Amino acid sequence: MSRKTNIYAIYAWEDKNVLLQIKQSLSALEENQSITIWDDDPILTGQDWKPKVHSRMDFADIFLLLVSTDFMKSKFIQQIEFKNIIDQYKANDAVVIPVLVDDCQWQIDFKSDEYDFNLNELQVLPHQRKSIENWSLPEEAFSDIAKDFRQIIADVRGETVENEVVEKEPTTNAVEDQLALSFLEDVGMSEIELAEQNREAEEKRAIAEAEAKRKTEEARQKAEEEQRLIDEAALKIAAEKEKRWLEEQAAKAKHEAAEEQRILQLELKRKAEEEKRQLEKAEAKAKREAEVEQRLLEERQKKAEAEKKLLEEEAQQLKVEQQRLLEEEEANKAYQQHDEVFDQEVEEVVEKKETSNKKGLIILGTILLIAAGIYTFSEFNNASEKPAPMIPEKNAGVNQDLLDGETTEPESASEVKPESEPLVDKNAFSDLAIGDRYEDGIIFSIDHQRGSAKIAYATDAGQMPWKKAMQIHEELGEGWRLPTFDELKVMYKTIGKGNNNSGNFKDELYWSSTLYQKIQSRLVRFSDGNTSFHYSNVKASRKFNVRAIKDINE
């Protein structure tokens, strides 16, 4: 007797009535113990599918899939269990039979690393892959499914399905009567003897039927015992498989935990190393900043010392200039006194002339000779005396001629010009504001309390080397000079791109007179006010824009 064929039905809970109809059509096979249908694991909407008895997945001969819209939308077709079923089909360890319940999108590809799969490559029921809901009589659909299932089960079991032909066999009594008649005809036996023979034959038949029934019962019991032993063995194998699976899962979990611990330790180590690198980077940055700050401090100290020395030199030059002016003033006073004496003498001579013409002529000649001598002496002294340079104006900065070691000598002391008159009167100066036009420039800084202001030339002087920029007064006139770094920054914020650019500055670099190092000077970029630029001030090829400024006083 062959073992039972195990059928594992997987279906959506909404299709449970369809499964009952299929089971009813296969009830004959189930009653004669040819098949076993496991159907207690429906797919619930929105939930992961899990079998109640996992070992059934390994012992199933046929997987019956009720394919419907709910089935195709379930999570089951995305789970590893569905792939395991297809793996068994690919390995010829099980048969997969889809049954179409309704018109759904079932011909889709399932891709994995090992293969691609589509339900279309399977034997799909009912006949001609016509879903059950499209049959005019559902009973015919279920009958068609049962017919195809019998053939599939026979193929799985290696059996042949034959049409059942029932022929009526003659009864035992009729055969015996025929034999009795023939025998009586031949040998002329009496009816009593014939009856006795019939009784003996009936007893033998009854004994044979009892023996056949006994053998049938023994065969049935033997088959049941074999099936019980098979089921026990299957359960044992399933238990062992499940035990191995649990052990594998435990080992896998242990390995995963160890791997997670290793990854955690590596991550902690990486974070510690990263924190260490960040700390070292921060320390190095702080050290560099401290070094830069120290260098800047030293540079500022050197700059302050240089400015102090320059101021001392200016003060000394001013002292010399003042001394020379004082000496010149004393000489002028002496000359004026000499002129007064000369005029007085001339008056006395004129008076005496009235009393004595002759004596007057003599005296007059003498006085003229004396006057001529005095005049000649005076002209000689004036020609040999060296005139003093002019005192620098207030807020005009360091005189460029003094920096270059050159002075401009006027021809005589009488050519020394007095200080210039104020540029504007008090009332007009108090009305001025930043951005106003004044003479040839634009006011970019003003101090009403001190009565001073700074103006920038109306246009750029062009691009030129720094040394030529420092001589800009030779091109624009006395008083115009190259702005300092701080003055250049003020221009950017008041009349440059940092405000409304009323000074029409370009988006380029502008020279300042401030040194960054001995051979470099600082610049300001007027496109964004960047003050980090400094370039060589000795190379003639290094050219940048120049905007001259002038100091004005009330």
Phi and psi in degrees as a GROMACS rama.xvg file:
@    title "Ramachandran Plot"
@    xaxis  label "Phi"
@    yaxis  label "Psi"
@TYPE xy
-75.6228  153.195  SER-2
-74.1369  165.027  ARG-3
-68.3398  151.258  LYS-4
-94.047  122.54  THR-5
-91.039  124.345  ASN-6
-115.268  122.107  ILE-7
-104.07  111.007  TYR-8
-92.7415  124.861  ALA-9
-120.473  123.651  ILE-10
-154.584  158.952  TYR-11
-77.6337  147.031  ALA-12
-56.4201  -32.0933  TRP-13
-68.4051  -17.2676  GLU-14
-104.925  22.6822  ASP-15
-65.6945  -33.3049  LYS-16
-67.9842  -34.0031  ASN-17
-63.6801  -41.3927  VAL-18
-62.9055  -40.2547  LEU-19
-60.9486  -40.2271  LEU-20
-63.8193  -41.089  GLN-21
-65.8086  -42.815  ILE-22
-61.9046  -38.2016  LYS-23
-64.7565  -37.2457  GLN-24
-71.0051  -21.184  SER-25
-103.7  13.9281  LEU-26
-62.6507  -33.3571  SER-27
-61.5442  -43.9992  ALA-28
-67.2371  -33.7571  LEU-29
-72.9959  -32.9877  GLU-30
-71.4497  -37.6647  GLU-31
-85.9135  16.7134  ASN-32
63.1124  27.617  GLN-33
-81.8511  -31.4815  SER-34
-132.134  159.231  ILE-35
-129.933  126.67  THR-36
-108.702  118.789  ILE-37
-97.1599  115.868  TRP-38
-137.528  25.0931  ASP-39
-100.072  21.0936  ASP-40
-126.019  68.3682  ASP-41
-71.2544  158.475  PRO-42
-88.3574  122.628  ILE-43
-96.0281  140.068  LEU-44
-59.7142  129.346  THR-45
76.3284  6.15265  GLY-46
-120.469  154.434  GLN-47
-71.1152  142.269  ASP-48
-91.0031  130.37  TRP-49
-134.992  131.355  LYS-50
-73.2106  143.678  PRO-51
-69.5468  -39.8325  LYS-52
-118.156  104.339  VAL-53
-66.2611  -28.139  HIS-54
-67.3899  -22.428  SER-55
-60.7012  -28.8472  ARG-56
-60.8724  -31.512  MET-57
-83.9273  -24.4889  ASP-58
-104.964  4.06763  PHE-59
-75.3743  133.782  ALA-60
-88.9879  -35.4607  ASP-61
-132.577  131.111  ILE-62
-102.386  115.193  PHE-63
-95.5527  113.759  LEU-64
-108.788  116.031  LEU-65
-85.9048  100.14  LEU-66
-87.335  116.732  VAL-67
-142.685  179.424  SER-68
-60.8306  -42.4985  THR-69
-65.9116  -37.7507  ASP-70
-64.292  -44.3453  PHE-71
-72.3024  -21.8045  MET-72
-89.9726  -6.6137  LYS-73
-76.3023  165.468  SER-74
-75.0018  -13.6088  LYS-75
-59.0821  -42.5956  PHE-76
-70.671  -7.17595  ILE-77
-104.087  -1.75873  GLN-78
-90.5392  164.022  GLN-79
-67.0904  -27.1423  ILE-80
-63.7394  -40.0892  GLU-81
-63.9454  -41.6316  PHE-82
-63.8991  -37.297  LYS-83
-61.6106  -38.2103  ASN-84
-63.716  -44.7762  ILE-85
-66.8431  -35.208  ILE-86
-60.1615  -42.5873  ASP-87
-64.1943  -38.6447  GLN-88
-64.5448  -45.2054  TYR-89
-62.6905  -30.7705  LYS-90
-89.2101  6.97474  ALA-91
58.8281  29.417  ASN-92
-94.6789  -9.95227  ASP-93
-158.441  161.035  ALA-94
-109.288  135.811  VAL-95
-113.378  122.004  VAL-96
-119.498  107.533  ILE-97
-83.0693  138.591  PRO-98
-118.848  119.707  VAL-99
-78.8807  118.808  LEU-100
-88.7988  -45.4585  VAL-101
-142.72  179.372  ASP-102
-80.179  100.213  ASP-103
-129.638  166.571  CYS-104
-80.7696  85.0803  GLN-105
-101.964  -16.5343  TRP-106
-88.7782  68.4573  GLN-107
-117.207  157.228  ILE-108
-90.5567  135.643  ASP-109
-110.672  117.625  PHE-110
-105.803  140.937  LYS-111
-140.917  176.874  SER-112
-67.7707  -28.4128  ASP-113
-92.4931  -31.5021  GLU-114
-163.34  168.926  TYR-115
-111.534  144.807  ASP-116
-139.001  144.225  PHE-117
-139.98  137.865  ASN-118
-59.382  -18.1598  LEU-119
-64.9019  -21.6002  ASN-120
-84.0216  -0.328198  GLU-121
-98.1476  169.749  LEU-122
-80.3755  105.636  GLN-123
-98.471  130.112  VAL-124
-107.388  157.961  LEU-125
-71.315  -167.625  PRO-126
-58.8945  138.558  HIS-127
60.7467  22.0163  GLN-128
55.2926  37.9526  ARG-129
-94.6663  117.075  LYS-130
-60.8132  155.314  SER-131
-59.229  -39.2808  ILE-132
-67.7628  -15.4602  GLU-133
-92.8534  0.497805  ASN-134
-84.5426  136.155  TRP-135
-65.6835  -36.2732  SER-136
-119.718  107.13  LEU-137
-55.9249  -29.995  PRO-138
-61.096  -36.7599  GLU-139
-66.4981  -36.1826  GLU-140
-64.2494  -43.9896  ALA-141
-67.8493  -36.0386  PHE-142
-64.2787  -41.4682  SER-143
-63.6392  -40.4928  ASP-144
-63.4995  -42.7656  ILE-145
-63.6472  -40.0577  ALA-146
-62.8065  -48.6336  LYS-147
-65.3329  -33.5843  ASP-148
-66.347  -38.7476  PHE-149
-59.537  -42.1528  ARG-150
-65.8453  -42.0585  GLN-151
-63.0434  -43.1398  ILE-152
-64.0115  -41.3686  ILE-153
-62.0384  -40.0134  ALA-154
-64.8502  -39.4169  ASP-155
-64.4789  -40.0162  VAL-156
-83.445  -8.51529  ARG-157
75.3625  29.4778  GLY-158
-111.919  170.412  GLU-159
-116.128  133.45  THR-160
-92.3374  120.219  VAL-161
-114.614  152.157  GLU-162
-69.8528  136.183  ASN-163
-80.7825  119.79  GLU-164
-116.219  120.17  VAL-165
-109.404  116.939  VAL-166
-114.843  140.261  GLU-167
-80.7745  115.095  LYS-168
-87.515  149.791  GLU-169
-66.5781  145.302  PRO-170
-73.1803  159.834  THR-171
-65.2892  -38.1342  THR-172
-65.6161  -39.0687  ASN-173
-64.5733  -42.5006  ALA-174
-62.4896  -43.3627  VAL-175
-65.0748  -38.4985  GLU-176
-63.2432  -40.1249  ASP-177
-63.9452  -42.0107  GLN-178
-64.7778  -38.8733  LEU-179
-64.6431  -42.1477  ALA-180
-63.8726  -42.2335  LEU-181
-65.22  -41.4051  SER-182
-66.3401  -41.341  PHE-183
-64.303  -37.3313  LEU-184
-65.1951  -37.3453  GLU-185
-79.2022  -46.2542  ASP-186
-109.461  -9.31514  VAL-187
71.052  42.7604  GLY-188
-74.7759  155.925  MET-189
-84.9979  161.976  SER-190
-66.6143  -29.87  GLU-191
-67.4678  -43.252  ILE-192
-64.8371  -37.724  GLU-193
-65.7085  -41.1193  LEU-194
-63.2514  -39.2744  ALA-195
-64.5077  -41.1741  GLU-196
-64.2517  -39.2613  GLN-197
-63.8192  -39.1261  ASN-198
-64.056  -41.7704  ARG-199
-65.7754  -39.2203  GLU-200
-65.0597  -37.6394  ALA-201
-65.0124  -39.3875  GLU-202
-64.3341  -43.1461  GLU-203
-62.5206  -40.7182  LYS-204
-64.1483  -41.671  ARG-205
-63.3561  -41.6443  ALA-206
-63.598  -40.3369  ILE-207
-65.4143  -41.0889  ALA-208
-64.4398  -41.2281  GLU-209
-64.1405  -41.0145  ALA-210
-65.7391  -40.7153  GLU-211
-64.509  -40.0277  ALA-212
-64.7769  -39.617  LYS-213
-64.0673  -44.0009  ARG-214
-63.9755  -38.3146  LYS-215
-62.2991  -43.9187  THR-216
-64.2227  -41.1831  GLU-217
-63.3819  -40.8404  GLU-218
-64.3893  -40.2628  ALA-219
-63.1588  -44.8455  ARG-220
-63.698  -39.3841  GLN-221
-63.6597  -41.9823  LYS-222
-64.1783  -41.5038  ALA-223
-63.1721  -40.4959  GLU-224
-64.1947  -41.8594  GLU-225
-62.817  -41.2175  GLU-226
-65.4509  -37.836  GLN-227
-63.5358  -43.7743  ARG-228
-63.4138  -39.5089  LEU-229
-63.5697  -43.4414  ILE-230
-64.2065  -41.4672  ASP-231
-62.2377  -42.6702  GLU-232
-64.0356  -40.7308  ALA-233
-64.0143  -43.3031  ALA-234
-63.0621  -39.0389  LEU-235
-64.4456  -45.7768  LYS-236
-62.4982  -41.5895  ILE-237
-63.2522  -41.3572  ALA-238
-63.6014  -42.3759  ALA-239
-63.9844  -40.7674  GLU-240
-63.0607  -43.466  LYS-241
-65.196  -37.8587  GLU-242
-62.829  -45.4702  LYS-243
-62.621  -39.6454  ARG-244
-62.8657  -43.1169  TRP-245
-63.1692  -42.1042  LEU-246
-62.6241  -42.308  GLU-247
-63.0573  -41.1759  GLU-248
-63.9402  -40.5262  GLN-249
-64.2146  -44.1156  ALA-250
-63.9441  -39.291  ALA-251
-63.736  -43.745  LYS-252
-63.3553  -40.7282  ALA-253
-63.2946  -43.0129  LYS-254
-63.9558  -42.9402  HIS-255
-63.4649  -40.3049  GLU-256
-63.2271  -42.5477  ALA-257
-64.0345  -40.1948  ALA-258
-64.6881  -42.6934  GLU-259
-61.675  -40.6925  GLU-260
-63.6068  -41.0897  GLN-261
-64.287  -44.1916  ARG-262
-63.4255  -39.9445  ILE-263
-62.7639  -43.4524  LEU-264
-63.5388  -41.8845  GLN-265
-62.5168  -39.9571  LEU-266
-66.3222  -42.1322  GLU-267
-62.5283  -41.6431  LEU-268
-63.7137  -42.5535  LYS-269
-62.8933  -42.7914  ARG-270
-63.093  -41.1126  LYS-271
-62.7962  -43.3998  ALA-272
-64.5771  -39.6365  GLU-273
-64.297  -43.1893  GLU-274
-62.1514  -38.9297  GLU-275
-63.78  -43.8628  LYS-276
-63.2278  -41.3914  ARG-277
-63.8356  -39.7953  GLN-278
-64.5968  -45.6591  LEU-279
-62.4674  -39.4154  GLU-280
-63.5945  -42.0952  LYS-281
-65.5877  -41.4971  ALA-282
-63.2692  -43.1889  GLU-283
-63.6572  -40.1305  ALA-284
-63.6465  -43.8036  LYS-285
-62.7353  -39.039  ALA-286
-64.067  -44.8947  LYS-287
-62.1586  -42.7281  ARG-288
-63.6365  -39.0294  GLU-289
-64.2149  -41.3727  ALA-290
-64.1479  -42.6101  GLU-291
-63.5452  -42.4159  VAL-292
-62.4007  -41.2273  GLU-293
-64.3174  -42.2028  GLN-294
-64.904  -41.985  ARG-295
-64.0339  -39.2898  LEU-296
-61.9808  -44.9575  LEU-297
-62.1344  -41.0994  GLU-298
-64.4089  -41.2204  GLU-299
-63.3064  -39.3426  ARG-300
-63.1754  -43.9088  GLN-301
-63.293  -41.4271  LYS-302
-63.0674  -42.2699  LYS-303
-63.5361  -40.7835  ALA-304
-63.7808  -41.1621  GLU-305
-65.0714  -41.6215  ALA-306
-64.8858  -39.6964  GLU-307
-62.2714  -42.9388  LYS-308
-63.7685  -40.7256  LYS-309
-65.1228  -40.8163  LEU-310
-63.8263  -39.6169  LEU-311
-62.9032  -41.627  GLU-312
-64.1677  -41.0713  GLU-313
-62.3396  -43.2677  GLU-314
-61.7481  -40.1978  ALA-315
-64.7172  -42.8732  GLN-316
-62.8279  -40.4529  GLN-317
-63.7113  -40.3078  LEU-318
-62.3253  -43.1672  LYS-319
-62.476  -43.4112  VAL-320
-62.023  -42.8713  GLU-321
-63.7248  -39.6016  GLN-322
-63.3966  -41.1502  GLN-323
-67.216  -39.0405  ARG-324
-64.9223  -38.5557  LEU-325
-63.4553  -44.1048  LEU-326
-62.7499  -39.8859  GLU-327
-64.2395  -40.8724  GLU-328
-63.1965  -42.0307  GLU-329
-63.5735  -37.682  GLU-330
-65.9321  -39.7001  ALA-331
-64.2003  -41.5379  ASN-332
-61.395  -43.7865  LYS-333
-61.8582  -39.9154  ALA-334
-65.0517  -40.6867  TYR-335
-63.6504  -41.1285  GLN-336
-61.7955  -39.4548  GLN-337
-62.9579  -40.319  HIS-338
-63.7168  -38.6514  ASP-339
-65.1721  -41.9312  GLU-340
-62.1697  -41.3928  VAL-341
-63.5595  -42.9832  PHE-342
-63.619  -39.8421  ASP-343
-64.3651  -42.2958  GLN-344
-63.5094  -39.2977  GLU-345
-63.8254  -39.9621  VAL-346
-63.5275  -40.59  GLU-347
-63.8136  -38.1402  GLU-348
-65.3962  -41.5006  VAL-349
-62.5743  -41.1223  VAL-350
-63.8948  -43.1815  GLU-351
-66.7394  -27.2453  LYS-352
-62.7318  -32.7449  LYS-353
-67.1418  -29.964  GLU-354
-86.0636  -30.6144  THR-355
-149.705  108.962  SER-356
-65.9647  -43.6138  ASN-357
-64.1655  -49.2841  LYS-358
-63.1239  -33.1613  LYS-359
-67.4652  -39.1832  GLY-360
-63.11  -40.1617  LEU-361
-63.8743  -46.5714  ILE-362
-63.1354  -40.6128  ILE-363
-61.9259  -42.253  LEU-364
-61.9868  -41.9722  GLY-365
-61.4188  -44.8022  THR-366
-63.7842  -39.0092  ILE-367
-63.6281  -40.8767  LEU-368
-62.8092  -43.2202  LEU-369
-62.0582  -43.5893  ILE-370
-62.1865  -41.3584  ALA-371
-61.9963  -40.7792  ALA-372
-65.7606  -44.6973  GLY-373
-61.244  -42.2889  ILE-374
-63.4732  -41.5875  TYR-375
-64.1303  -40.5869  THR-376
-64.1851  -41.6841  PHE-377
-64.9212  -44.1192  SER-378
-63.832  -35.6938  GLU-379
-64.7513  -43.3209  PHE-380
-64.5594  -42.1551  ASN-381
-65.5006  -36.7969  ASN-382
-70.1897  -30.9173  ALA-383
-89.4443  -11.3728  SER-384
-83.5667  132.364  GLU-385
-85.7028  122.279  LYS-386
-72.531  152.223  PRO-387
-88.0371  143.367  ALA-388
-68.4791  162.088  PRO-389
-74.607  150.694  MET-390
-74.7645  134.74  ILE-391
-61.7329  146.385  PRO-392
-72.107  159.176  GLU-393
-64.2626  136.659  LYS-394
64.4531  16.3529  ASN-395
-86.782  -4.63817  ALA-396
80.5398  -170.109  GLY-397
-75.494  131.55  VAL-398
-65.5182  123.466  ASN-399
-63.5515  -32.2579  GLN-400
-64.1834  -34.9955  ASP-401
-68.7067  -37.4659  LEU-402
-64.678  -36.9738  LEU-403
-82.4838  -5.88922  ASP-404
78.6313  21.2228  GLY-405
-121.936  149.138  GLU-406
-133.001  151.167  THR-407
-100.065  119.734  THR-408
-100.187  117.896  GLU-409
-70.7833  160.858  PRO-410
-67.4991  -33.3089  GLU-411
-153.212  166.666  SER-412
-65.4358  -22.7249  ALA-413
-73.0804  -14.3326  SER-414
-88.263  -3.39892  GLU-415
-66.2577  121.769  VAL-416
-85.3347  144.517  LYS-417
-70.1436  164.109  PRO-418
-59.1247  145.054  GLU-419
-69.4713  151.858  SER-420
-68.8064  157.406  GLU-421
-56.1986  146.561  PRO-422
-67.1674  -38.0945  LEU-423
-138.531  158.877  VAL-424
-75.5379  171.978  ASP-425
-61.3967  -43.4995  LYS-426
-65.5888  -44.287  ASN-427
-64.732  -40.4779  ALA-428
-63.6406  -38.2451  PHE-429
-67.1059  -19.1534  SER-430
-88.4479  -9.80457  ASP-431
-72.506  152.671  LEU-432
-145.788  164.444  ALA-433
-62.2389  133.312  ILE-434
97.8411  -11.6783  GLY-435
-73.2929  147.722  ASP-436
-78.1927  136.236  ARG-437
-147.579  120.382  TYR-438
51.8099  -119.672  GLU-439
-97.8202  14.6372  ASP-440
-143.098  -168.233  GLY-441
-126.584  133.141  ILE-442
-72.9704  125.398  ILE-443
-118.34  -8.72941  PHE-444
-153.342  135.141  SER-445
-147.372  139.908  ILE-446
-127.412  97.7263  ASP-447
-67.5052  -30.8091  HIS-448
-67.3601  -42.5321  GLN-449
-88.0141  -9.94786  ARG-450
70.2853  38.365  GLY-451
-134.597  158.124  SER-452
-155.92  168.174  ALA-453
-128.959  136.773  LYS-454
-121.055  146.778  ILE-455
-104.331  142.867  ALA-456
-58.5936  146.448  TYR-457
-63.3663  -27.5535  ALA-458
-134.41  165.943  THR-459
-70.8056  148.345  ASP-460
-86.3658  2.07061  ALA-461
96.517  -177.944  GLY-462
-93.8802  135.327  GLN-463
-159.698  164.523  MET-464
-67.0392  164.256  PRO-465
-65.6378  -40.5226  TRP-466
-62.5237  -39.452  LYS-467
-69.3223  -34.8814  LYS-468
-63.5332  -33.2996  ALA-469
-70.0877  -14.9031  MET-470
-105.281  26.507  GLN-471
-63.5204  -24.1388  ILE-472
-64.5033  -25.569  HIS-473
-68.4918  -26.0444  GLU-474
-91.8763  -39.5372  GLU-475
-99.6226  -20.6781  LEU-476
120.645  167.043  GLY-477
-60.0616  138.778  GLU-478
98.6724  -27.17  GLY-479
-77.8977  139.588  TRP-480
-151.937  168.525  ARG-481
-78.9199  131.124  LEU-482
-69.9355  154.644  PRO-483
-74.2509  172.204  THR-484
-60.1154  -45.1208  PHE-485
-66.2851  -39.022  ASP-486
-66.5333  -35.2679  GLU-487
-65.1198  -38.6964  LEU-488
-66.3751  -39.0546  LYS-489
-62.9712  -41.8523  VAL-490
-60.1959  -41.279  MET-491
-60.302  -40.081  TYR-492
-80.1365  -23.6228  LYS-493
-103.033  -46.9095  THR-494
-124.903  12.0204  ILE-495
-109.056  -158.987  GLY-496
-66.2577  -17.5559  LYS-497
-74.6479  -10.3474  GLY-498
-129.147  -112.281  ASN-499
-109.355  3.809  ASN-500
53.1875  42.9767  ASN-501
-67.2751  -15.9191  SER-502
-86.2726  0.626916  GLY-503
55.1753  50.1454  ASN-504
-79.1769  150.252  PHE-505
-84.553  162.056  LYS-506
-82.9888  55.0304  ASP-507
-138.739  -177.707  GLU-508
-85.336  144.763  LEU-509
-126.356  136.97  TYR-510
-67.982  149.325  TRP-511
-123.761  164.264  SER-512
-84.9272  -1.69212  SER-513
-81.7644  130.258  THR-514
-81.5177  140.236  LEU-515
-93.959  -44.6577  TYR-516
-136.181  -175.842  GLN-517
-61.5912  -32.7779  LYS-518
-115.608  17.57  ILE-519
-134.657  151.664  GLN-520
-130.305  156.72  SER-521
-89.5507  151.594  ARG-522
-134.5  164.32  LEU-523
-127.572  131.592  VAL-524
-91.1717  118.184  ARG-525
-83.4005  -0.890026  PHE-526
-74.6265  -32.1425  SER-527
-142.344  4.1633  ASP-528
77.9433  16.8237  GLY-529
-65.8883  128.056  ASN-530
-113.451  18.6714  THR-531
-92.1563  4.26697  SER-532
-89.8345  141.231  PHE-533
-154.018  130.389  HIS-534
-132.52  168.694  TYR-535
-61.6894  135.692  SER-536
-105.819  11.7849  ASN-537
-113.828  -16.9889  VAL-538
-83.2999  128.043  LYS-539
-71.1545  -21.1672  ALA-540
-80.7268  -13.0762  SER-541
-87.1812  98.8918  ARG-542
-118.181  135.884  LYS-543
-140.888  171.691  PHE-544
-68.9818  153.959  ASN-545
-132.423  130.028  VAL-546
-126.478  108.198  ARG-547
-76.0942  156.003  ALA-548
-132.244  166.009  ILE-549
-144.27  145.226  LYS-550
-91.7935  136.946  ASP-551
-126.972  152.321  ILE-552
-129.8  152.443  ASN-553
